[in-house]
């Protein structure tokens, strides 16, 4: 309504989210059609329930969407077959495409987005699989895609990925089949020489990384939701990719992690660990647990050449709702004794030069630079926040652990 009173305002609109539900009306669809035709600066569009209602309520709405030339980012949810076919008629040079929760039997999203091959850089495929197809005489190739997200694509083969996206830098995958035959099949379909020359990041759920098994070296390996009992699996994945940057996110435990990282001592120089810890309301974290975590973290880094260590603690208050409970203060870590931990870590790991600690994404944070005398005595320098942030940025480090 606010935008509708003055049509000139529509020319400044950059982002728009649209939700179609059972209460949507013909008048609303007509209004959206008009908006899309007048939003000449719109670059990001999010559409929930991307289905036949476009045509049922107003056939011109789909034409208005396809005729736009300014869109660069498009997210569609609950897409139907008709909604997916519309993607092939888009005139906008889409760079980032997210397709989520396709509620139909749909084996391959690529034919519908082939017309985007000249511009597409970052597709996210969710609940739709690149699976079980025969490559046509001219394979679908997306030369500009640098990041692909494979979510709930249970049978994807590594050959299907490198054939479709020959210039990838980043692969994110979640919920690829549990361990078994798929990894063995993918190990036989290894990436040809010259494909993926600039690999940067491989991230996702541990089972998925294990199964996709590209056996390529990535600079950054980001692993989520590691469960107790998965250390041997983690050891295999770390050995497959020999990263310099290793991120362990939502780690349920760090005990025994030294057995994992010892496999590849020459490569890991940047280690980031995000731990989710439970605490009673209005009480600091348990002193016994903090002692165990300190010991485990030191054991984790003592035999590898870590230069930069990033620790993030997400404090979950028991009996309190999330996400408001994912915050804390320095008082929550009173029993961790961070300066003592940093000095101990520096003694056990001679290469360690920087330690960054945060609660959440930076509500409370501490940063130190370690210096060593000729007698190997360690002194700590508290880094100002702006200096610490610059060091982290220069070394591709962050307190934000996201897929």
C-alpha positions as CSV (number, residue, x, y, z in Angstrom):
1,X,0.0,0.0,0.0
2,X,2.8,2.4,0.9
3,X,4.6,1.8,-2.4
4,X,1.3,1.8,-4.3
5,X,0.4,5.4,-3.3
6,X,3.3,6.7,-5.2
7,X,4.3,4.6,-8.2
8,X,7.6,6.5,-8.4
9,X,8.8,4.8,-5.2
10,X,8.7,1.5,-7.0
11,X,11.6,2.5,-9.1
12,X,13.8,2.5,-6.0
13,X,12.7,-1.0,-4.8
14,X,15.7,-3.3,-4.6
15,X,14.4,-6.4,-2.7
16,X,10.9,-8.0,-2.5
17,X,9.5,-11.1,-0.7
18,X,6.1,-12.5,-1.8
19,X,4.1,-15.2,0.0
20,X,1.1,-16.8,-1.7
21,X,-1.3,-18.6,0.5
22,X,-5.0,-19.6,0.7
23,X,-6.0,-16.1,1.6
24,X,-4.4,-14.5,-1.4
25,X,-6.8,-12.7,-3.7
26,X,-7.2,-11.8,-7.3
27,X,-6.8,-8.2,-6.4
28,X,-3.5,-8.9,-4.7
29,X,-2.2,-10.8,-7.7
30,X,-3.1,-8.0,-10.0
31,X,-1.3,-5.6,-7.7
32,X,1.8,-7.7,-7.7
33,X,1.7,-7.8,-11.6
34,X,1.6,-4.1,-11.6
35,X,4.5,-3.8,-9.1
36,X,6.7,-6.2,-11.1
37,X,6.2,-4.1,-14.2
38,X,7.2,-0.9,-12.4
39,X,10.0,-2.1,-10.2
40,X,12.8,-1.2,-12.6
41,X,15.6,-1.5,-10.0
42,X,14.5,-4.8,-8.4
43,X,17.5,-7.1,-8.0
44,X,16.4,-9.7,-5.4
45,X,13.0,-11.5,-5.4
46,X,11.8,-14.2,-3.0
47,X,8.6,-16.1,-3.9
48,X,7.0,-18.7,-1.7
49,X,4.6,-21.2,-3.2
50,X,5.9,-20.8,-6.8
51,X,3.1,-22.7,-8.5
52,X,0.0,-22.5,-10.7
53,X,-1.6,-19.7,-8.7
54,X,0.4,-17.3,-10.8
55,X,-1.6,-18.3,-13.8
56,X,-4.9,-19.0,-12.0
57,X,-5.1,-15.6,-10.4
58,X,-3.5,-13.5,-13.1
59,X,-1.9,-14.9,-16.3
60,X,0.0,-11.6,-16.8
61,X,1.9,-12.1,-13.5
62,X,4.2,-14.8,-15.0
63,X,4.8,-12.6,-18.1
64,X,5.7,-9.7,-15.8
65,X,8.2,-11.8,-13.9
66,X,9.8,-13.2,-17.1
67,X,10.0,-9.8,-18.8
68,X,12.1,-8.3,-16.0
69,X,15.7,-7.6,-16.8
70,X,17.1,-6.4,-13.5
71,X,16.9,-9.5,-11.3
72,X,20.2,-11.0,-10.1
73,X,19.0,-13.1,-7.2
74,X,15.9,-15.3,-7.2
75,X,14.7,-17.6,-4.4
76,X,11.6,-19.8,-5.0
77,X,10.0,-22.1,-2.5
78,X,7.5,-25.0,-3.0
79,X,8.0,-24.8,-6.7
80,X,5.6,-26.7,-9.0
81,X,6.5,-28.0,-12.5
82,X,4.9,-24.9,-14.0
83,X,6.8,-22.6,-11.8
84,X,10.1,-24.4,-12.7
85,X,9.4,-24.1,-16.4
86,X,9.0,-20.3,-16.0
87,X,12.7,-20.1,-15.0
88,X,13.6,-21.0,-18.5
89,X,11.8,-17.9,-19.8
90,X,13.5,-15.4,-17.5
91,X,15.1,-12.5,-19.3
92,X,17.0,-11.3,-16.2
93,X,20.7,-12.5,-16.0
94,X,20.2,-14.4,-12.8
95,X,23.4,-15.0,-10.9
96,X,22.1,-16.6,-7.7
97,X,19.2,-19.0,-7.9
98,X,17.7,-20.9,-4.9
99,X,15.2,-23.7,-5.6
100,X,13.7,-25.1,-2.4
101,X,11.2,-27.8,-1.5
102,X,10.0,-29.0,-4.8
103,X,6.9,-31.1,-4.0
104,X,6.8,-33.3,-7.1
105,X,8.8,-36.1,-8.6
106,X,11.6,-34.2,-10.2
107,X,14.9,-35.8,-11.1
108,X,16.8,-32.9,-12.6
109,X,16.4,-29.2,-12.3
110,X,19.0,-28.4,-15.0
111,X,16.9,-28.4,-18.2
112,X,14.7,-25.7,-16.7
113,X,17.6,-23.4,-15.9
114,X,19.7,-24.0,-19.0
115,X,18.8,-20.6,-20.4
116,X,20.5,-19.1,-17.3
117,X,23.8,-20.8,-18.1
118,X,25.3,-17.6,-19.4
119,X,24.8,-15.7,-16.1
120,X,24.2,-18.2,-13.3
121,X,27.0,-18.2,-10.7
122,X,25.4,-19.7,-7.5
123,X,22.6,-22.2,-7.7
124,X,21.1,-23.7,-4.5
125,X,19.1,-26.9,-5.2
126,X,16.9,-28.1,-2.3
127,X,14.6,-31.1,-2.2
128,X,15.3,-31.7,-5.9
129,X,18.0,-34.0,-7.1
130,X,20.6,-34.0,-9.8
131,X,20.3,-37.8,-10.1
132,X,19.7,-40.8,-12.2
133,X,20.0,-39.2,-15.7
134,X,21.9,-40.0,-18.8
135,X,24.1,-37.2,-20.1
136,X,22.7,-35.9,-23.4
137,X,25.0,-35.5,-26.4
138,X,25.7,-31.9,-25.4
139,X,26.0,-31.9,-21.6
140,X,24.4,-29.1,-19.5
141,X,27.3,-26.9,-18.6
142,X,27.1,-23.8,-16.5
143,X,30.5,-22.2,-17.0
144,X,30.1,-19.2,-14.6
145,X,28.8,-21.1,-11.5
146,X,31.4,-20.8,-8.7
147,X,29.3,-22.1,-5.8
148,X,26.8,-24.9,-5.8
149,X,24.5,-25.8,-2.8
150,X,23.2,-29.4,-2.9
151,X,20.5,-29.8,-0.3
152,X,18.6,-33.1,0.1
153,X,20.0,-34.4,-3.2
154,X,20.3,-38.0,-2.0
155,X,22.0,-39.8,-5.0
156,X,24.1,-37.2,-6.6
157,X,27.3,-38.4,-8.3
158,X,30.5,-36.4,-8.3
159,X,30.6,-36.8,-12.1
160,X,27.2,-35.2,-12.5
161,X,28.5,-32.2,-10.5
162,X,31.8,-31.6,-12.3
163,X,30.1,-32.1,-15.7
164,X,27.4,-29.6,-14.9
165,X,29.7,-27.1,-13.1
166,X,33.3,-27.3,-14.5
167,X,34.6,-24.1,-12.8
168,X,33.4,-24.5,-9.2
169,X,35.2,-23.0,-6.3
170,X,32.8,-23.9,-3.5
171,X,30.6,-26.9,-2.8
172,X,28.0,-27.0,0.0
173,X,26.2,-30.3,0.5
174,X,23.6,-31.5,3.0
175,X,21.7,-34.8,3.4
176,X,23.4,-36.9,0.7
177,X,22.7,-40.6,1.4
178,X,24.2,-42.2,4.5
179,X,27.6,-43.9,4.1
180,X,27.6,-47.0,1.9
181,X,27.7,-47.6,-1.8
182,X,27.5,-44.0,-3.0
183,X,31.0,-43.1,-1.7
184,X,32.5,-46.1,-3.4
185,X,30.8,-45.2,-6.6
186,X,32.0,-41.6,-6.4
187,X,35.6,-42.7,-5.7
188,X,35.5,-44.4,-9.1
189,X,34.3,-41.2,-10.8
190,X,37.1,-38.8,-9.9
191,X,37.4,-35.3,-11.1
192,X,39.4,-35.0,-14.3
193,X,42.6,-33.1,-14.5
194,X,42.0,-29.4,-15.3
195,X,38.5,-29.3,-13.9
196,X,37.9,-27.1,-10.8
197,X,41.3,-25.4,-10.9
198,X,40.6,-22.9,-8.1
199,X,38.8,-24.9,-5.4
200,X,38.2,-22.9,-2.2
201,X,35.6,-24.4,0.1
202,X,33.9,-27.7,0.7
203,X,31.3,-27.6,3.5
204,X,28.3,-29.4,4.8
205,X,27.1,-32.2,7.0
206,X,29.9,-34.8,7.6
207,X,28.0,-37.7,6.0
208,X,27.4,-35.7,2.9
209,X,31.0,-34.7,2.5
210,X,32.1,-38.3,3.0
211,X,29.7,-39.5,0.3
212,X,30.3,-36.9,-2.4
213,X,34.0,-37.7,-2.1
214,X,35.6,-35.4,-4.7
215,X,39.1,-36.3,-3.5
216,X,40.3,-32.8,-4.4
217,X,42.3,-30.4,-2.2
218,X,40.1,-27.5,-0.9
219,X,41.6,-24.6,1.0
220,X,38.7,-24.5,3.5
221,X,36.9,-27.5,4.9
222,X,33.7,-26.6,6.9
223,X,32.0,-29.5,8.7
224,X,28.7,-29.2,10.6
225,X,27.1,-31.1,13.4
226,X,29.8,-33.6,14.3
227,X,28.3,-36.3,16.6
228,X,30.1,-38.5,19.1
229,X,31.3,-41.6,17.4
230,X,32.1,-39.9,14.1
231,X,35.8,-39.2,14.7
232,X,37.0,-41.9,12.3
233,X,34.7,-40.5,9.6
234,X,36.0,-37.0,10.2
235,X,39.5,-38.3,10.0
236,X,38.8,-39.7,6.5
237,X,37.3,-36.5,5.2
238,X,40.1,-34.3,6.6
239,X,42.6,-36.6,5.0
240,X,40.8,-36.5,1.7
241,X,41.0,-32.8,1.3
242,X,44.1,-31.6,3.3
243,X,42.8,-28.1,4.0
244,X,44.7,-25.1,5.4
245,X,41.4,-23.8,7.0
246,X,39.4,-26.3,9.1
247,X,36.1,-25.2,10.6
248,X,34.2,-27.5,13.0
249,X,30.7,-26.2,13.6
250,X,28.2,-27.1,16.3
251,X,30.6,-29.7,17.5
252,X,29.0,-31.9,20.1
253,X,32.3,-32.8,21.7
254,X,36.0,-32.0,21.1
255,X,37.4,-34.8,23.1
256,X,39.6,-37.0,21.0
257,X,39.8,-34.4,18.2
258,X,43.6,-34.6,18.3
259,X,43.3,-38.1,16.7
260,X,41.6,-36.4,13.7
261,X,43.8,-33.4,13.0
262,X,47.0,-35.4,13.5
263,X,46.3,-37.1,10.2
264,X,47.2,-34.0,8.3
265,X,49.6,-32.0,10.5
266,X,51.3,-30.1,7.6
267,X,48.3,-28.5,6.2
268,X,46.0,-27.0,8.9
269,X,47.2,-23.5,9.9
270,X,43.7,-22.0,10.6
271,X,41.5,-23.8,13.0
272,X,38.0,-22.6,13.9
273,X,35.7,-24.4,16.3
274,X,32.1,-23.5,17.2
275,X,30.7,-25.3,20.3
276,X,27.2,-25.3,21.6
277,X,27.2,-25.5,25.4
278,X,24.3,-25.9,27.8
279,X,24.0,-23.8,31.0
280,X,21.6,-23.5,33.8
281,X,19.6,-20.3,33.9
282,X,21.4,-17.5,35.7
283,X,24.6,-19.6,36.2
284,X,28.0,-19.8,34.5
285,X,29.0,-22.9,32.6
286,X,30.0,-25.9,34.7
287,X,33.6,-25.7,36.0
288,X,34.3,-29.4,35.5
289,X,33.0,-29.3,31.9
290,X,35.1,-26.2,31.2
291,X,38.2,-27.9,32.5
292,X,37.5,-30.9,30.2
293,X,37.0,-28.6,27.2
294,X,40.2,-26.7,27.9
295,X,42.2,-29.9,28.0
296,X,40.6,-31.2,24.9
297,X,41.2,-28.1,22.9
298,X,44.9,-28.1,23.9
299,X,45.2,-31.7,22.9
300,X,43.5,-30.9,19.6
301,X,46.1,-28.3,18.5
302,X,49.3,-29.6,20.2
303,X,50.7,-31.5,17.2
304,X,49.6,-29.4,14.2
305,X,51.0,-26.0,13.0
306,X,48.0,-23.9,13.9
307,X,48.8,-20.2,13.6
308,X,45.3,-18.8,14.0
309,X,42.7,-20.3,16.5
310,X,39.1,-19.1,16.5
311,X,36.7,-20.3,19.2
312,X,33.1,-19.5,19.4
313,X,30.8,-20.6,22.3
314,X,27.1,-20.6,21.8
315,X,25.5,-20.6,25.2
316,X,22.1,-22.4,25.4
317,X,20.1,-21.7,28.5
318,X,18.2,-24.7,29.6
319,X,14.4,-24.1,29.8
320,X,14.6,-21.0,27.7
321,X,13.5,-20.5,24.1
322,X,15.9,-20.1,21.2
323,X,17.4,-18.1,19.6
324,X,17.3,-15.6,22.4
325,X,19.2,-18.0,24.6
326,X,22.2,-18.1,22.2
327,X,23.9,-15.2,23.9
328,X,26.0,-14.8,26.9
329,X,28.6,-12.7,28.8
330,X,32.1,-13.1,30.0
331,X,30.7,-14.4,33.3
332,X,29.5,-17.5,31.5
333,X,33.1,-18.5,30.9
334,X,34.5,-17.6,34.3
335,X,35.7,-21.2,34.8
336,X,37.3,-21.4,31.4
337,X,40.1,-18.9,32.4
338,X,40.8,-17.8,28.9
339,X,44.3,-16.1,29.4
340,X,45.6,-19.2,31.1
341,X,44.2,-21.3,28.3
342,X,45.8,-19.2,25.6
343,X,49.2,-19.4,27.4
344,X,48.9,-23.2,27.8
345,X,47.9,-23.6,24.2
346,X,50.8,-21.5,23.1
347,X,53.2,-23.7,25.1
348,X,51.9,-26.9,23.6
349,X,51.6,-25.4,20.0
350,X,54.7,-23.4,19.2
351,X,53.3,-22.1,15.9
352,X,50.2,-20.5,17.6
353,X,50.3,-16.7,17.2
354,X,46.7,-15.5,17.3
355,X,43.6,-16.6,19.4
356,X,40.2,-15.2,18.9
357,X,37.3,-16.1,21.3
358,X,33.7,-15.1,21.0
359,X,30.3,-15.8,22.6
360,X,27.8,-16.0,19.8
361,X,28.7,-13.9,16.8
362,X,30.5,-11.4,18.8
363,X,28.3,-10.2,21.7
364,X,31.4,-10.7,23.9
365,X,34.8,-11.3,22.3
366,X,38.5,-11.4,23.1
367,X,41.6,-11.4,20.9
368,X,45.2,-12.0,21.7
369,X,48.5,-12.0,19.9
370,X,51.1,-14.3,21.3
371,X,54.8,-13.3,21.5
372,X,57.7,-15.6,22.6
373,X,61.0,-14.5,24.2
374,X,64.3,-16.3,23.6
375,X,63.6,-18.2,26.7
376,X,60.3,-19.3,25.2
377,X,58.3,-17.3,27.7
378,X,54.9,-16.3,26.3
379,X,53.4,-12.9,26.6
380,X,49.9,-11.9,25.5
381,X,48.9,-8.7,23.8
382,X,45.2,-7.8,23.9
383,X,44.2,-6.7,20.4
384,X,41.9,-3.8,20.0
385,X,38.6,-4.9,18.3
386,X,39.3,-3.1,15.1
387,X,42.8,-4.5,14.8
388,X,41.6,-8.0,15.6
389,X,38.8,-7.7,13.0
390,X,41.4,-6.7,10.4
391,X,43.6,-9.6,11.2
392,X,40.6,-12.0,10.9
393,X,39.5,-10.5,7.6
394,X,43.0,-10.6,6.1
395,X,43.2,-14.3,7.0
396,X,39.7,-15.3,5.9
397,X,38.5,-15.9,9.4
398,X,35.1,-15.0,11.0
399,X,32.9,-15.7,14.0
400,X,30.0,-16.4,11.6
401,X,29.8,-20.1,10.9
402,X,27.3,-20.4,8.2
403,X,26.7,-22.6,5.1
